[in-house]
């Protein structure tokens, strides 16, 4: 299975090396760092660690993800990681295993298992994550996860 890792970045020089070093290279075919024209050397560090760096001058996490998707070279699976080490690259094997086994088409990792520290994410990111989770759950089997809620 060809796995491409896409890492959107913007001024992540303090963490991008650790992110790239912790990616299990035996599982991954390519690593793309989509950089929003960082001013702190993030792109140079990423390239020095073997990532293919793509510059995306238009700001936004979603834009960077779409750019990474468009530049991926024939992947079977795409994994998105954050460049600030808020995701754990070493867990990649566990994340893709259900796909590898044919038990899932999509797998979502969660950083919320241990709770969210106040101020760790802006309100709109928390809202968007919850909305996406509810929508995915809804379309999974046609039922809402919240009793008494209807479409």
C-alpha positions, 0 to 999 in steps of 0.5 A: 500500500502506497502511503503519502503523508501530507504535512501543512506547515507555516513557521514550524521550524521548532517542531518539523524535524521531530515530526519527520524523524518520527514518521515510520519510513518503512510504511510511507512512500512519500512525505510532502510538506506543504509550506505556507511560505514560512519565514523561519526556515521550516522548508529548509529543515523539511527538505534536509529531512527528506521531505518533498517541499511544496510552496503554497502562498495562499494561506489556510490549512484546508488549502495546504491539504488540497495542494498536498492531495493534488501533488501526491504521486499515486497514493493508495492512502493519504495521511494528514499530520500537523507540523507542530507535533500535535499529532503523533507520527509514530502512531501512523501504523495503528492509524492505517492498519484498518485500511490495510486490512480492508476493514475501513475506508477512512480512519480518523485519529483523535487528539481529544482522548486525554481532554483538551487544554483551555486555549489549545484550539480556537473555538472555530476549530473545536466547532468544526471538528465536532461538526465534522465528527457528527456529519461523518457519524450521521452518514456512516449508518444513517442515524444521529449519534445524539438521542432525540436529534433529527435531520 
